[in-house]
Amino acid sequence: MTDFNIVPNRRNLSNSNKWIKYSKNVLPMWLADMDFQSPAPILKTLHKAVEHGVMGYEFPTPALKQTVAARMDKLYGWKVRPEMVTAVTGIVSGLSVAARIACTPKRGVLVQTPVYNEFHEVKNNIGVPQLNAPFVKKVNGNILSYEIDWDIFEKQVKKAGMFLLCNPHNPLGIIFSRNDLLRMAELCIRNNVLIVSDEIHSELLLDGNKFTPMAQLSAEIAKNTITLIAPSKTFNVPGLFCGFAIITDKELHERYEREVSRLSLHVGSMGLLAAQTAFSGNCDGWLIELRRYLKGNRDFLVEYVTEHMPEVRLTIPAATYLSWLDFTQTKIEGSPFEFFLKNANVAASEGRIFGREGEGHIRLNFGTSHKLLEQGLERMRKALKKI
Ligand SMILES: Cc1ncc(COP(=O)(O)O)c(C=O)c1O
């Protein structure tokens, strides 16, 4: 049994960006990594490599690709040939490579806002237009949910070269339904738009929810989709920068590999080793416990906010360790991120970085100990009360 109540000191004993960005008295609840140690089998693999002591060049082995393919089969019954798997130096690099292939100054990148801030950088990095399809926001009491606006999606997809899907969604915690995925895919295929499905959070499922990879829905959709997965969020190894692109169409796969090779996007050996262990199944017991703990934190957060900050609206994420809070109905003037940093010593993620719809919102990372989560919420409650 892992005790997730115990979290290592990250401020003094590591160079964690999350923990060193703000001053000592600030509780960091922003960047998307968790405060927990990675599962023991991964740490053991890495220790062994360090003890061996030679840090030479290593590349993705056929065994690693086989492990990734086997995981897709085990989790979803999705049959992936190992040679369809390409290692990438993280998912952000992976989606930038896709954009270099699929987008042009006339055919941009379609995103569903508010969405992960790095999605907003593609337009700058590749020099292509960004097309937004904002969600429709629904409010029930203090609980928020978001739905696809199909009219906007349909209008925007016509101008796109690539649709960058975030599923499960950061920061909204949505797991898209099969029907929604089919409808999005159908519109993309009809308009000759490549689907790039960022599924980095796909194993961080709460409430026993199920996940279906976009590319598994049909052979036709698979042919038009690049799937991006990684062990980084699930097993808390994001600093090792290792992810995978799965591309079933041979020609598209070759183009993608050529681009990866041209950019020399080599994954470090520690990342490859961690991925091999993470996807081998040896950490799945740990993952079951982690999900249970995260669900406990999510439930606590929703209950706490509902009871003590009733004017604050929030999502109930179905996946991820990220929640989305709306302060537009509170007395906070200006950015709630600034407000809580200044008045509560809590550093959340500024909602605005996820898109214009994020104004007046923050994203809160609950991938930490119950104690630290409670401390953060207490600080926020007190600051709000003082206005
Ligand atoms: C949806 C999504 N994609 C990609 C990433 C980052 O991936 P990487 O660090 O592998 O580039 C994150 C991190 O928060 C994320 O939430």
PDBQT file of the ligand as one rigid body, heavy atoms in Angstrom, charges set to zero:
ROOT
HETATM    1  C1  LIG A 401      -3.073  18.005 -22.184  1.00  0.00    +0.000 C 
HETATM    2  C2  LIG A 401      -1.603  18.048 -21.944  1.00  0.00    +0.000 A 
HETATM    3  N1  LIG A 401      -0.756  17.771 -22.944  1.00  0.00    +0.000 NA
HETATM    4  C3  LIG A 401       0.575  17.803 -22.771  1.00  0.00    +0.000 A 
HETATM    5  C4  LIG A 401       1.132  18.139 -21.549  1.00  0.00    +0.000 A 
HETATM    6  C5  LIG A 401       2.607  18.197 -21.378  1.00  0.00    +0.000 C 
HETATM    7  O1  LIG A 401       3.226  17.141 -21.993  1.00  0.00    +0.000 OA
HETATM    8  P1  LIG A 401       4.807  17.038 -22.062  1.00  0.00    +0.000 P 
HETATM    9  O2  LIG A 401       5.366  17.516 -20.774  1.00  0.00    +0.000 OA
HETATM   10  O3  LIG A 401       5.010  15.578 -22.303  1.00  0.00    +0.000 OA
HETATM   11  O4  LIG A 401       5.239  17.853 -23.231  1.00  0.00    +0.000 OA
HETATM   12  C6  LIG A 401       0.274  18.454 -20.490  1.00  0.00    +0.000 A 
HETATM   13  C7  LIG A 401       0.836  18.874 -19.197  1.00  0.00    +0.000 C 
HETATM   14  O5  LIG A 401       0.180  19.443 -18.370  1.00  0.00    +0.000 OA
HETATM   15  C8  LIG A 401      -1.115  18.398 -20.684  1.00  0.00    +0.000 A 
HETATM   16  O6  LIG A 401      -1.969  18.678 -19.700  1.00  0.00    +0.000 OA
ENDROOT
TORSDOF 0
